[in-house]
Amino acid sequence: MENAKKIGLLPHQQRVVEERAELLDKIAKLHAFFKTSTFEDLEQEDQNLLNEQSQIMMNYADVLFQRINRF
């Protein structure tokens, strides 16, 4: 269901589903970046900020998931 359109959703609900799918893709790409030498070469503060960004993105994805479950 993650990547498939949910049948019978209103347009604004479908946008939330699509927004979460796009966000999950961005999170996956960020986590893949964490495993690269480019990430390892960043200053510690930049690594910390990217890790914090990842946590916030995952929290946001969870909120979207909770909203979707209420449709």
Predicted model as a PDB file, atoms N, CA, C, CB and O in Angstrom, pLDDT in the B-factor column:
MODEL        1                                                                  
ATOM      1  N   MET A   1       0.808  -1.186   0.000  1.00 43.00           N  
ATOM      2  CA  MET A   1       0.000   0.000   0.000  1.00 43.00           C  
ATOM      3  C   MET A   1       0.858   1.260   0.000  1.00 43.00           C  
ATOM      4  CB  MET A   1      -0.923  -0.007   1.186  1.00 43.00           C  
ATOM      5  O   MET A   1       0.391   2.312  -0.436  1.00 43.00           O  
ATOM      6  N   GLU A   2       2.091   1.184   0.473  1.00 45.00           N  
ATOM      7  CA  GLU A   2       2.948   2.355   0.563  1.00 45.00           C  
ATOM      8  C   GLU A   2       3.051   3.107  -0.759  1.00 45.00           C  
ATOM      9  CB  GLU A   2       4.321   1.947   1.023  1.00 45.00           C  
ATOM     10  O   GLU A   2       2.889   4.327  -0.795  1.00 45.00           O  
ATOM     11  N   ASN A   3       3.318   2.388  -1.840  1.00 43.00           N  
ATOM     12  CA  ASN A   3       3.535   3.040  -3.117  1.00 43.00           C  
ATOM     13  C   ASN A   3       2.290   3.065  -3.993  1.00 43.00           C  
ATOM     14  CB  ASN A   3       4.646   2.359  -3.844  1.00 43.00           C  
ATOM     15  O   ASN A   3       2.262   3.755  -5.011  1.00 43.00           O  
ATOM     16  N   ALA A   4       1.293   2.341  -3.617  1.00 50.00           N  
ATOM     17  CA  ALA A   4       0.064   2.281  -4.411  1.00 50.00           C  
ATOM     18  C   ALA A   4      -0.897   3.348  -3.939  1.00 50.00           C  
ATOM     19  CB  ALA A   4      -0.591   0.887  -4.318  1.00 50.00           C  
ATOM     20  O   ALA A   4      -0.927   3.711  -2.763  1.00 50.00           O  
ATOM     21  N   LYS A   5      -1.683   3.845  -4.881  1.00 59.00           N  
ATOM     22  CA  LYS A   5      -2.698   4.817  -4.511  1.00 59.00           C  
ATOM     23  C   LYS A   5      -3.810   4.109  -3.745  1.00 59.00           C  
ATOM     24  CB  LYS A   5      -3.260   5.538  -5.762  1.00 59.00           C  
ATOM     25  O   LYS A   5      -4.265   3.036  -4.141  1.00 59.00           O  
ATOM     26  N   LYS A   6      -4.233   4.710  -2.663  1.00 60.00           N  
ATOM     27  CA  LYS A   6      -5.350   4.163  -1.901  1.00 60.00           C  
ATOM     28  C   LYS A   6      -6.623   4.564  -2.625  1.00 60.00           C  
ATOM     29  CB  LYS A   6      -5.349   4.673  -0.411  1.00 60.00           C  
ATOM     30  O   LYS A   6      -6.830   5.735  -2.943  1.00 60.00           O  
ATOM     31  N   ILE A   7      -7.461   3.593  -2.878  1.00 75.00           N  
ATOM     32  CA  ILE A   7      -8.703   3.829  -3.594  1.00 75.00           C  
ATOM     33  C   ILE A   7      -9.683   4.568  -2.696  1.00 75.00           C  
ATOM     34  CB  ILE A   7      -9.311   2.503  -4.087  1.00 75.00           C  
ATOM     35  O   ILE A   7      -9.826   4.256  -1.514  1.00 75.00           O  
ATOM     36  N   GLY A   8     -10.358   5.561  -3.285  1.00 91.00           N  
ATOM     37  CA  GLY A   8     -11.401   6.261  -2.567  1.00 91.00           C  
ATOM     38  C   GLY A   8     -10.927   7.398  -1.693  1.00 91.00           C  
ATOM     39  O   GLY A   8     -11.714   7.934  -0.912  1.00 91.00           O  
ATOM     40  N   LEU A   9      -9.667   7.788  -1.797  1.00 96.00           N  
ATOM     41  CA  LEU A   9      -9.187   8.909  -0.993  1.00 96.00           C  
ATOM     42  C   LEU A   9      -9.571  10.226  -1.652  1.00 96.00           C  
ATOM     43  CB  LEU A   9      -7.658   8.829  -0.800  1.00 96.00           C  
ATOM     44  O   LEU A   9      -9.626  10.343  -2.876  1.00 96.00           O  
ATOM     45  N   LEU A  10      -9.829  11.186  -0.821  1.00 97.00           N  
ATOM     46  CA  LEU A  10     -10.041  12.539  -1.311  1.00 97.00           C  
ATOM     47  C   LEU A  10      -8.699  13.101  -1.782  1.00 97.00           C  
ATOM     48  CB  LEU A  10     -10.675  13.445  -0.206  1.00 97.00           C  
ATOM     49  O   LEU A  10      -7.650  12.619  -1.356  1.00 97.00           O  
ATOM     50  N   PRO A  11      -8.718  14.107  -2.650  1.00 97.00           N  
ATOM     51  CA  PRO A  11      -7.446  14.643  -3.178  1.00 97.00           C  
ATOM     52  C   PRO A  11      -6.451  15.058  -2.095  1.00 97.00           C  
ATOM     53  CB  PRO A  11      -7.727  15.833  -4.061  1.00 97.00           C  
ATOM     54  O   PRO A  11      -5.257  14.781  -2.213  1.00 97.00           O  
ATOM     55  N   HIS A  12      -6.931  15.717  -1.047  1.00 97.00           N  
ATOM     56  CA  HIS A  12      -5.993  16.144  -0.003  1.00 97.00           C  
ATOM     57  C   HIS A  12      -5.433  14.947   0.763  1.00 97.00           C  
ATOM     58  CB  HIS A  12      -6.681  17.113   0.969  1.00 97.00           C  
ATOM     59  O   HIS A  12      -4.300  14.996   1.242  1.00 97.00           O  
ATOM     60  N   GLN A  13      -6.210  13.879   0.883  1.00 97.00           N  
ATOM     61  CA  GLN A  13      -5.713  12.675   1.544  1.00 97.00           C  
ATOM     62  C   GLN A  13      -4.666  11.984   0.674  1.00 97.00           C  
ATOM     63  CB  GLN A  13      -6.874  11.710   1.854  1.00 97.00           C  
ATOM     64  O   GLN A  13      -3.649  11.511   1.182  1.00 97.00           O  
ATOM     65  N   GLN A  14      -4.910  11.926  -0.619  1.00 97.00           N  
ATOM     66  CA  GLN A  14      -3.951  11.314  -1.539  1.00 97.00           C  
ATOM     67  C   GLN A  14      -2.624  12.074  -1.508  1.00 97.00           C  
ATOM     68  CB  GLN A  14      -4.520  11.283  -2.976  1.00 97.00           C  
ATOM     69  O   GLN A  14      -1.555  11.473  -1.609  1.00 97.00           O  
ATOM     70  N   ARG A  15      -2.703  13.394  -1.368  1.00 98.00           N  
ATOM     71  CA  ARG A  15      -1.462  14.191  -1.294  1.00 98.00           C  
ATOM     72  C   ARG A  15      -0.644  13.816  -0.066  1.00 98.00           C  
ATOM     73  CB  ARG A  15      -1.786  15.699  -1.266  1.00 98.00           C  
ATOM     74  O   ARG A  15       0.585  13.788  -0.121  1.00 98.00           O  
ATOM     75  N   VAL A  16      -1.323  13.527   1.043  1.00 98.00           N  
ATOM     76  CA  VAL A  16      -0.611  13.120   2.266  1.00 98.00           C  
ATOM     77  C   VAL A  16       0.083  11.775   2.039  1.00 98.00           C  
ATOM     78  CB  VAL A  16      -1.593  13.027   3.477  1.00 98.00           C  
ATOM     79  O   VAL A  16       1.230  11.590   2.444  1.00 98.00           O  
ATOM     80  N   VAL A  17      -0.613  10.843   1.394  1.00 98.00           N  
ATOM     81  CA  VAL A  17      -0.026   9.533   1.080  1.00 98.00           C  
ATOM     82  C   VAL A  17       1.208   9.717   0.196  1.00 98.00           C  
ATOM     83  CB  VAL A  17      -1.068   8.611   0.376  1.00 98.00           C  
ATOM     84  O   VAL A  17       2.247   9.105   0.442  1.00 98.00           O  
ATOM     85  N   GLU A  18       1.096  10.547  -0.818  1.00 98.00           N  
ATOM     86  CA  GLU A  18       2.217  10.780  -1.732  1.00 98.00           C  
ATOM     87  C   GLU A  18       3.355  11.508  -1.039  1.00 98.00           C  
ATOM     88  CB  GLU A  18       1.757  11.578  -2.947  1.00 98.00           C  
ATOM     89  O   GLU A  18       4.526  11.214  -1.281  1.00 98.00           O  
ATOM     90  N   GLU A  19       3.014  12.458  -0.178  1.00 98.00           N  
ATOM     91  CA  GLU A  19       4.035  13.198   0.567  1.00 98.00           C  
ATOM     92  C   GLU A  19       4.855  12.251   1.435  1.00 98.00           C  
ATOM     93  CB  GLU A  19       3.388  14.291   1.437  1.00 98.00           C  
ATOM     94  O   GLU A  19       6.079  12.364   1.501  1.00 98.00           O  
ATOM     95  N   ARG A  20       4.182  11.322   2.098  1.00 98.00           N  
ATOM     96  CA  ARG A  20       4.902  10.366   2.949  1.00 98.00           C  
ATOM     97  C   ARG A  20       5.796   9.456   2.112  1.00 98.00           C  
ATOM     98  CB  ARG A  20       3.910   9.521   3.769  1.00 98.00           C  
ATOM     99  O   ARG A  20       6.922   9.159   2.509  1.00 98.00           O  
ATOM    100  N   ALA A  21       5.306   9.016   0.965  1.00 98.00           N  
ATOM    101  CA  ALA A  21       6.115   8.161   0.095  1.00 98.00           C  
ATOM    102  C   ALA A  21       7.373   8.900  -0.358  1.00 98.00           C  
ATOM    103  CB  ALA A  21       5.294   7.700  -1.130  1.00 98.00           C  
ATOM    104  O   ALA A  21       8.464   8.330  -0.368  1.00 98.00           O  
ATOM    105  N   GLU A  22       7.217  10.156  -0.727  1.00 98.00           N  
ATOM    106  CA  GLU A  22       8.375  10.954  -1.142  1.00 98.00           C  
ATOM    107  C   GLU A  22       9.336  11.164   0.025  1.00 98.00           C  
ATOM    108  CB  GLU A  22       7.919  12.315  -1.704  1.00 98.00           C  
ATOM    109  O   GLU A  22      10.554  11.106  -0.147  1.00 98.00           O  
ATOM    110  N   LEU A  23       8.791  11.405   1.199  1.00 98.00           N  
ATOM    111  CA  LEU A  23       9.626  11.605   2.381  1.00 98.00           C  
ATOM    112  C   LEU A  23      10.402  10.342   2.723  1.00 98.00           C  
ATOM    113  CB  LEU A  23       8.771  12.034   3.572  1.00 98.00           C  
ATOM    114  O   LEU A  23      11.584  10.413   3.060  1.00 98.00           O  
ATOM    115  N   LEU A  24       9.748   9.181   2.640  1.00 98.00           N  
ATOM    116  CA  LEU A  24      10.446   7.922   2.906  1.00 98.00           C  
ATOM    117  C   LEU A  24      11.583   7.693   1.919  1.00 98.00           C  
ATOM    118  CB  LEU A  24       9.469   6.753   2.850  1.00 98.00           C  
ATOM    119  O   LEU A  24      12.628   7.157   2.289  1.00 98.00           O  
ATOM    120  N   ASP A  25      11.389   8.091   0.679  1.00 98.00           N  
ATOM    121  CA  ASP A  25      12.448   7.982  -0.327  1.00 98.00           C  
ATOM    122  C   ASP A  25      13.626   8.877   0.051  1.00 98.00           C  
ATOM    123  CB  ASP A  25      11.913   8.360  -1.731  1.00 98.00           C  
ATOM    124  O   ASP A  25      14.780   8.461  -0.049  1.00 98.00           O  
ATOM    125  N   LYS A  26      13.342  10.089   0.481  1.00 98.00           N  
ATOM    126  CA  LYS A  26      14.410  11.010   0.891  1.00 98.00           C  
ATOM    127  C   LYS A  26      15.153  10.480   2.109  1.00 98.00           C  
ATOM    128  CB  LYS A  26      13.833  12.401   1.193  1.00 98.00           C  
ATOM    129  O   LYS A  26      16.375  10.595   2.193  1.00 98.00           O  
ATOM    130  N   ILE A  27      14.418   9.899   3.054  1.00 98.00           N  
ATOM    131  CA  ILE A  27      15.051   9.320   4.242  1.00 98.00           C  
ATOM    132  C   ILE A  27      15.979   8.177   3.839  1.00 98.00           C  
ATOM    133  CB  ILE A  27      13.981   8.818   5.243  1.00 98.00           C  
ATOM    134  O   ILE A  27      17.099   8.079   4.340  1.00 98.00           O  
ATOM    135  N   ALA A  28      15.523   7.326   2.947  1.00 98.00           N  
ATOM    136  CA  ALA A  28      16.353   6.202   2.487  1.00 98.00           C  
ATOM    137  C   ALA A  28      17.628   6.709   1.824  1.00 98.00           C  
ATOM    138  CB  ALA A  28      15.566   5.311   1.503  1.00 98.00           C  
ATOM    139  O   ALA A  28      18.710   6.167   2.048  1.00 98.00           O  
ATOM    140  N   LYS A  29      17.496   7.743   1.014  1.00 98.00           N  
ATOM    141  CA  LYS A  29      18.679   8.309   0.345  1.00 98.00           C  
ATOM    142  C   LYS A  29      19.632   8.938   1.355  1.00 98.00           C  
ATOM    143  CB  LYS A  29      18.257   9.358  -0.702  1.00 98.00           C  
ATOM    144  O   LYS A  29      20.849   8.816   1.219  1.00 98.00           O  
ATOM    145  N   LEU A  30      19.092   9.603   2.356  1.00 98.00           N  
ATOM    146  CA  LEU A  30      19.939  10.202   3.388  1.00 98.00           C  
ATOM    147  C   LEU A  30      20.671   9.116   4.164  1.00 98.00           C  
ATOM    148  CB  LEU A  30      19.099  11.071   4.346  1.00 98.00           C  
ATOM    149  O   LEU A  30      21.862   9.249   4.447  1.00 98.00           O  
ATOM    150  N   HIS A  31      19.968   8.046   4.509  1.00 98.00           N  
ATOM    151  CA  HIS A  31      20.604   6.948   5.242  1.00 98.00           C  
ATOM    152  C   HIS A  31      21.678   6.261   4.399  1.00 98.00           C  
ATOM    153  CB  HIS A  31      19.551   5.924   5.680  1.00 98.00           C  
ATOM    154  O   HIS A  31      22.691   5.810   4.934  1.00 98.00           O  
ATOM    155  N   ALA A  32      21.465   6.180   3.101  1.00 98.00           N  
ATOM    156  CA  ALA A  32      22.494   5.632   2.215  1.00 98.00           C  
ATOM    157  C   ALA A  32      23.712   6.555   2.200  1.00 98.00           C  
ATOM    158  CB  ALA A  32      21.939   5.441   0.778  1.00 98.00           C  
ATOM    159  O   ALA A  32      24.851   6.090   2.166  1.00 98.00           O  
ATOM    160  N   PHE A  33      23.466   7.851   2.224  1.00 98.00           N  
ATOM    161  CA  PHE A  33      24.565   8.828   2.244  1.00 98.00           C  
ATOM    162  C   PHE A  33      25.405   8.672   3.504  1.00 98.00           C  
ATOM    163  CB  PHE A  33      24.016  10.263   2.151  1.00 98.00           C  
ATOM    164  O   PHE A  33      26.618   8.875   3.466  1.00 98.00           O  
ATOM    165  N   PHE A  34      24.771   8.313   4.625  1.00 98.00           N  
ATOM    166  CA  PHE A  34      25.500   8.130   5.880  1.00 98.00           C  
ATOM    167  C   PHE A  34      26.600   7.071   5.751  1.00 98.00           C  
ATOM    168  CB  PHE A  34      24.530   7.741   6.995  1.00 98.00           C  
ATOM    169  O   PHE A  34      27.560   7.081   6.521  1.00 98.00           O  
ATOM    170  N   LYS A  35      26.466   6.173   4.799  1.00 98.00           N  
ATOM    171  CA  LYS A  35      27.422   5.077   4.638  1.00 98.00           C  
ATOM    172  C   LYS A  35      28.535   5.395   3.655  1.00 98.00           C  
ATOM    173  CB  LYS A  35      26.705   3.840   4.188  1.00 98.00           C  
ATOM    174  O   LYS A  35      29.335   4.519   3.326  1.00 98.00           O  
ATOM    175  N   THR A  36      28.600   6.641   3.180  1.00 98.00           N  
ATOM    176  CA  THR A  36      29.593   7.004   2.168  1.00 98.00           C  
ATOM    177  C   THR A  36      30.814   7.670   2.793  1.00 98.00           C  
ATOM    178  CB  THR A  36      28.970   7.930   1.128  1.00 98.00           C  
ATOM    179  O   THR A  36      30.774   8.167   3.918  1.00 98.00           O  
ATOM    180  N   SER A  37      31.889   7.663   2.032  1.00 98.00           N  
ATOM    181  CA  SER A  37      33.094   8.354   2.490  1.00 98.00           C  
ATOM    182  C   SER A  37      32.888   9.864   2.496  1.00 98.00           C  
ATOM    183  CB  SER A  37      34.291   7.988   1.604  1.00 98.00           C  
ATOM    184  O   SER A  37      33.529  10.571   3.275  1.00 98.00           O  
ATOM    185  N   THR A  38      32.014  10.360   1.649  1.00 98.00           N  
ATOM    186  CA  THR A  38      31.721  11.793   1.635  1.00 98.00           C  
ATOM    187  C   THR A  38      31.146  12.224   2.976  1.00 98.00           C  
ATOM    188  CB  THR A  38      30.743  12.140   0.496  1.00 98.00           C  
ATOM    189  O   THR A  38      31.519  13.266   3.517  1.00 98.00           O  
ATOM    190  N   PHE A  39      30.239  11.418   3.505  1.00 98.00           N  
ATOM    191  CA  PHE A  39      29.676  11.717   4.819  1.00 98.00           C  
ATOM    192  C   PHE A  39      30.766  11.649   5.880  1.00 98.00           C  
ATOM    193  CB  PHE A  39      28.531  10.741   5.160  1.00 98.00           C  
ATOM    194  O   PHE A  39      30.851  12.520   6.746  1.00 98.00           O  
ATOM    195  N   GLU A  40      31.589  10.626   5.811  1.00 98.00           N  
ATOM    196  CA  GLU A  40      32.667  10.460   6.799  1.00 98.00           C  
ATOM    197  C   GLU A  40      33.650  11.629   6.768  1.00 98.00           C  
ATOM    198  CB  GLU A  40      33.417   9.149   6.548  1.00 98.00           C  
ATOM    199  O   GLU A  40      34.267  11.947   7.784  1.00 98.00           O  
ATOM    200  N   ASP A  41      33.796  12.262   5.617  1.00 98.00           N  
ATOM    201  CA  ASP A  41      34.720  13.384   5.470  1.00 98.00           C  
ATOM    202  C   ASP A  41      34.144  14.707   5.976  1.00 98.00           C  
ATOM    203  CB  ASP A  41      35.113  13.530   4.023  1.00 98.00           C  
ATOM    204  O   ASP A  41      34.873  15.690   6.110  1.00 98.00           O  
ATOM    205  N   LEU A  42      32.861  14.735   6.253  1.00 98.00           N  
ATOM    206  CA  LEU A  42      32.256  15.961   6.762  1.00 98.00           C  
ATOM    207  C   LEU A  42      32.727  16.247   8.179  1.00 98.00           C  
ATOM    208  CB  LEU A  42      30.730  15.864   6.724  1.00 98.00           C  
ATOM    209  O   LEU A  42      33.107  15.341   8.920  1.00 98.00           O  
ATOM    210  N   GLU A  43      32.696  17.518   8.538  1.00 98.00           N  
ATOM    211  CA  GLU A  43      32.996  17.883   9.916  1.00 98.00           C  
ATOM    212  C   GLU A  43      31.942  17.256  10.830  1.00 98.00           C  
ATOM    213  CB  GLU A  43      33.037  19.436  10.091  1.00 98.00           C  
ATOM    214  O   GLU A  43      30.806  17.023  10.418  1.00 98.00           O  
ATOM    215  N   GLN A  44      32.331  16.990  12.060  1.00 98.00           N  
ATOM    216  CA  GLN A  44      31.439  16.332  13.012  1.00 98.00           C  
ATOM    217  C   GLN A  44      30.135  17.091  13.192  1.00 98.00           C  
ATOM    218  CB  GLN A  44      32.128  16.179  14.350  1.00 98.00           C  
ATOM    219  O   GLN A  44      29.067  16.485  13.280  1.00 98.00           O  
ATOM    220  N   GLU A  45      30.219  18.420  13.246  1.00 98.00           N  
ATOM    221  CA  GLU A  45      29.002  19.219  13.430  1.00 98.00           C  
ATOM    222  C   GLU A  45      28.028  19.001  12.271  1.00 98.00           C  
ATOM    223  CB  GLU A  45      29.354  20.718  13.553  1.00 98.00           C  
ATOM    224  O   GLU A  45      26.819  18.910  12.485  1.00 98.00           O  
ATOM    225  N   ASP A  46      28.546  18.918  11.055  1.00 98.00           N  
ATOM    226  CA  ASP A  46      27.685  18.670   9.899  1.00 98.00           C  
ATOM    227  C   ASP A  46      27.075  17.270   9.948  1.00 98.00           C  
ATOM    228  CB  ASP A  46      28.476  18.851   8.603  1.00 98.00           C  
ATOM    229  O   ASP A  46      25.908  17.088   9.602  1.00 98.00           O  
ATOM    230  N   GLN A  47      27.854  16.292  10.373  1.00 99.00           N  
ATOM    231  CA  GLN A  47      27.325  14.940  10.548  1.00 99.00           C  
ATOM    232  C   GLN A  47      26.202  14.945  11.600  1.00 99.00           C  
ATOM    233  CB  GLN A  47      28.460  13.960  10.964  1.00 99.00           C  
ATOM    234  O   GLN A  47      25.157  14.323  11.412  1.00 99.00           O  
ATOM    235  N   ASN A  48      26.441  15.649  12.690  1.00 99.00           N  
ATOM    236  CA  ASN A  48      25.434  15.728  13.749  1.00 99.00           C  
ATOM    237  C   ASN A  48      24.140  16.362  13.233  1.00 99.00           C  
ATOM    238  CB  ASN A  48      25.976  16.530  14.942  1.00 99.00           C  
ATOM    239  O   ASN A  48      23.044  15.889  13.533  1.00 99.00           O  
ATOM    240  N   LEU A  49      24.280  17.427  12.462  1.00 99.00           N  
ATOM    241  CA  LEU A  49      23.096  18.099  11.926  1.00 99.00           C  
ATOM    242  C   LEU A  49      22.331  17.194  10.966  1.00 99.00           C  
ATOM    243  CB  LEU A  49      23.495  19.392  11.216  1.00 99.00           C  
ATOM    244  O   LEU A  49      21.101  17.182  10.982  1.00 99.00           O  
ATOM    245  N   LEU A  50      23.032  16.448  10.144  1.00 99.00           N  
ATOM    246  CA  LEU A  50      22.360  15.525   9.230  1.00 99.00           C  
ATOM    247  C   LEU A  50      21.664  14.404   9.998  1.00 99.00           C  
ATOM    248  CB  LEU A  50      23.365  14.935   8.231  1.00 99.00           C  
ATOM    249  O   LEU A  50      20.575  13.977   9.617  1.00 99.00           O  
ATOM    250  N   ASN A  51      22.277  13.930  11.065  1.00 98.00           N  
ATOM    251  CA  ASN A  51      21.625  12.919  11.906  1.00 98.00           C  
ATOM    252  C   ASN A  51      20.376  13.484  12.571  1.00 98.00           C  
ATOM    253  CB  ASN A  51      22.599  12.399  12.975  1.00 98.00           C  
ATOM    254  O   ASN A  51      19.360  12.796  12.671  1.00 98.00           O  
ATOM    255  N   GLU A  52      20.446  14.731  13.024  1.00 99.00           N  
ATOM    256  CA  GLU A  52      19.276  15.370  13.612  1.00 99.00           C  
ATOM    257  C   GLU A  52      18.187  15.550  12.554  1.00 99.00           C  
ATOM    258  CB  GLU A  52      19.655  16.729  14.235  1.00 99.00           C  
ATOM    259  O   GLU A  52      17.008  15.326  12.826  1.00 99.00           O  
ATOM    260  N   GLN A  53      18.584  15.953  11.357  1.00 98.00           N  
ATOM    261  CA  GLN A  53      17.631  16.090  10.261  1.00 98.00           C  
ATOM    262  C   GLN A  53      16.935  14.765   9.990  1.00 98.00           C  
ATOM    263  CB  GLN A  53      18.333  16.591   8.994  1.00 98.00           C  
ATOM    264  O   GLN A  53      15.723  14.730   9.777  1.00 98.00           O  
ATOM    265  N   SER A  54      17.691  13.684   9.995  1.00 98.00           N  
ATOM    266  CA  SER A  54      17.133  12.357   9.766  1.00 98.00           C  
ATOM    267  C   SER A  54      16.083  12.015  10.817  1.00 98.00           C  
ATOM    268  CB  SER A  54      18.242  11.306   9.769  1.00 98.00           C  
ATOM    269  O   SER A  54      15.014  11.504  10.484  1.00 98.00           O  
ATOM    270  N   GLN A  55      16.378  12.291  12.066  1.00 98.00           N  
ATOM    271  CA  GLN A  55      15.433  12.007  13.150  1.00 98.00           C  
ATOM    272  C   GLN A  55      14.138  12.802  12.977  1.00 98.00           C  
ATOM    273  CB  GLN A  55      16.070  12.330  14.511  1.00 98.00           C  
ATOM    274  O   GLN A  55      13.043  12.273  13.167  1.00 98.00           O  
ATOM    275  N   ILE A  56      14.276  14.061  12.619  1.00 98.00           N  
ATOM    276  CA  ILE A  56      13.096  14.911  12.426  1.00 98.00           C  
ATOM    277  C   ILE A  56      12.275  14.414  11.246  1.00 98.00           C  
ATOM    278  CB  ILE A  56      13.510  16.381  12.206  1.00 98.00           C  
ATOM    279  O   ILE A  56      11.046  14.387  11.310  1.00 98.00           O  
ATOM    280  N   MET A  57      12.946  14.022  10.169  1.00 99.00           N  
ATOM    281  CA  MET A  57      12.241  13.492   9.001  1.00 99.00           C  
ATOM    282  C   MET A  57      11.481  12.217   9.351  1.00 99.00           C  
ATOM    283  CB  MET A  57      13.228  13.220   7.858  1.00 99.00           C  
ATOM    284  O   MET A  57      10.348  12.022   8.910  1.00 99.00           O  
ATOM    285  N   MET A  58      12.107  11.350  10.145  1.00 98.00           N  
ATOM    286  CA  MET A  58      11.440  10.105  10.538  1.00 98.00           C  
ATOM    287  C   MET A  58      10.241  10.389  11.447  1.00 98.00           C  
ATOM    288  CB  MET A  58      12.435   9.165  11.252  1.00 98.00           C  
ATOM    289  O   MET A  58       9.215   9.716  11.349  1.00 98.00           O  
ATOM    290  N   ASN A  59      10.368  11.380  12.326  1.00 98.00           N  
ATOM    291  CA  ASN A  59       9.230  11.767  13.164  1.00 98.00           C  
ATOM    292  C   ASN A  59       8.097  12.308  12.301  1.00 98.00           C  
ATOM    293  CB  ASN A  59       9.655  12.821  14.209  1.00 98.00           C  
ATOM    294  O   ASN A  59       6.931  11.988  12.529  1.00 98.00           O  
ATOM    295  N   TYR A  60       8.438  13.119  11.320  1.00 98.00           N  
ATOM    296  CA  TYR A  60       7.455  13.679  10.398  1.00 98.00           C  
ATOM    297  C   TYR A  60       6.754  12.557   9.629  1.00 98.00           C  
ATOM    298  CB  TYR A  60       8.128  14.667   9.420  1.00 98.00           C  
ATOM    299  O   TYR A  60       5.534  12.581   9.473  1.00 98.00           O  
ATOM    300  N   ALA A  61       7.521  11.580   9.150  1.00 98.00           N  
ATOM    301  CA  ALA A  61       6.943  10.438   8.432  1.00 98.00           C  
ATOM    302  C   ALA A  61       5.986   9.670   9.339  1.00 98.00           C  
ATOM    303  CB  ALA A  61       8.057   9.499   7.911  1.00 98.00           C  
ATOM    304  O   ALA A  61       4.950   9.185   8.884  1.00 98.00           O  
ATOM    305  N   ASP A  62       6.327   9.560  10.606  1.00 98.00           N  
ATOM    306  CA  ASP A  62       5.450   8.861  11.552  1.00 98.00           C  
ATOM    307  C   ASP A  62       4.132   9.617  11.748  1.00 98.00           C  
ATOM    308  CB  ASP A  62       6.161   8.683  12.908  1.00 98.00           C  
ATOM    309  O   ASP A  62       3.067   9.003  11.815  1.00 98.00           O  
ATOM    310  N   VAL A  63       4.203  10.937  11.837  1.00 98.00           N  
ATOM    311  CA  VAL A  63       2.985  11.737  11.969  1.00 98.00           C  
ATOM    312  C   VAL A  63       2.112  11.564  10.727  1.00 98.00           C  
ATOM    313  CB  VAL A  63       3.330  13.235  12.185  1.00 98.00           C  
ATOM    314  O   VAL A  63       0.896  11.404  10.839  1.00 98.00           O  
ATOM    315  N   LEU A  64       2.724  11.595   9.551  1.00 98.00           N  
ATOM    316  CA  LEU A  64       1.959  11.386   8.321  1.00 98.00           C  
ATOM    317  C   LEU A  64       1.313  10.001   8.322  1.00 98.00           C  
ATOM    318  CB  LEU A  64       2.868  11.552   7.083  1.00 98.00           C  
ATOM    319  O   LEU A  64       0.164   9.853   7.905  1.00 98.00           O  
ATOM    320  N   PHE A  65       2.044   8.988   8.788  1.00 98.00           N  
ATOM    321  CA  PHE A  65       1.505   7.629   8.869  1.00 98.00           C  
ATOM    322  C   PHE A  65       0.282   7.586   9.778  1.00 98.00           C  
ATOM    323  CB  PHE A  65       2.577   6.653   9.379  1.00 98.00           C  
ATOM    324  O   PHE A  65      -0.726   6.964   9.442  1.00 98.00           O  
ATOM    325  N   GLN A  66       0.372   8.244  10.921  1.00 98.00           N  
ATOM    326  CA  GLN A  66      -0.755   8.285  11.847  1.00 98.00           C  
ATOM    327  C   GLN A  66      -1.955   8.977  11.215  1.00 98.00           C  
ATOM    328  CB  GLN A  66      -0.357   8.996  13.141  1.00 98.00           C  
ATOM    329  O   GLN A  66      -3.092   8.540  11.397  1.00 98.00           O  
ATOM    330  N   ARG A  67      -1.710  10.055  10.474  1.00 98.00           N  
ATOM    331  CA  ARG A  67      -2.808  10.750   9.788  1.00 98.00           C  
ATOM    332  C   ARG A  67      -3.444   9.851   8.743  1.00 98.00           C  
ATOM    333  CB  ARG A  67      -2.304  12.046   9.130  1.00 98.00           C  
ATOM    334  O   ARG A  67      -4.668   9.792   8.624  1.00 98.00           O  
ATOM    335  N   ILE A  68      -2.605   9.150   7.983  1.00 98.00           N  
ATOM    336  CA  ILE A  68      -3.115   8.262   6.928  1.00 98.00           C  
ATOM    337  C   ILE A  68      -3.994   7.166   7.532  1.00 98.00           C  
ATOM    338  CB  ILE A  68      -1.944   7.630   6.131  1.00 98.00           C  
ATOM    339  O   ILE A  68      -5.034   6.815   6.975  1.00 98.00           O  
ATOM    340  N   ASN A  69      -3.574   6.642   8.651  1.00 97.00           N  
ATOM    341  CA  ASN A  69      -4.355   5.589   9.315  1.00 97.00           C  
ATOM    342  C   ASN A  69      -5.721   6.072   9.772  1.00 97.00           C  
ATOM    343  CB  ASN A  69      -3.594   5.050  10.502  1.00 97.00           C  
ATOM    344  O   ASN A  69      -6.601   5.254  10.044  1.00 97.00           O  
ATOM    345  N   ARG A  70      -5.916   7.363   9.861  1.00 96.00           N  
ATOM    346  CA  ARG A  70      -7.193   7.913  10.291  1.00 96.00           C  
ATOM    347  C   ARG A  70      -8.133   8.157   9.106  1.00 96.00           C  
ATOM    348  CB  ARG A  70      -6.970   9.211  11.056  1.00 96.00           C  
ATOM    349  O   ARG A  70      -9.291   8.522   9.308  1.00 96.00           O  
ATOM    350  N   PHE A  71      -7.657   7.964   7.890  1.00 96.00           N  
ATOM    351  CA  PHE A  71      -8.513   8.194   6.702  1.00 96.00           C  
ATOM    352  C   PHE A  71      -9.571   7.117   6.628  1.00 96.00           C  
ATOM    353  CB  PHE A  71      -7.673   8.211   5.389  1.00 96.00           C  
ATOM    354  O   PHE A  71     -10.392   7.121   5.711  1.00 96.00           O  
TER     355      PHE A  71                                                      
ENDMDL                                                                          
END                                                                             
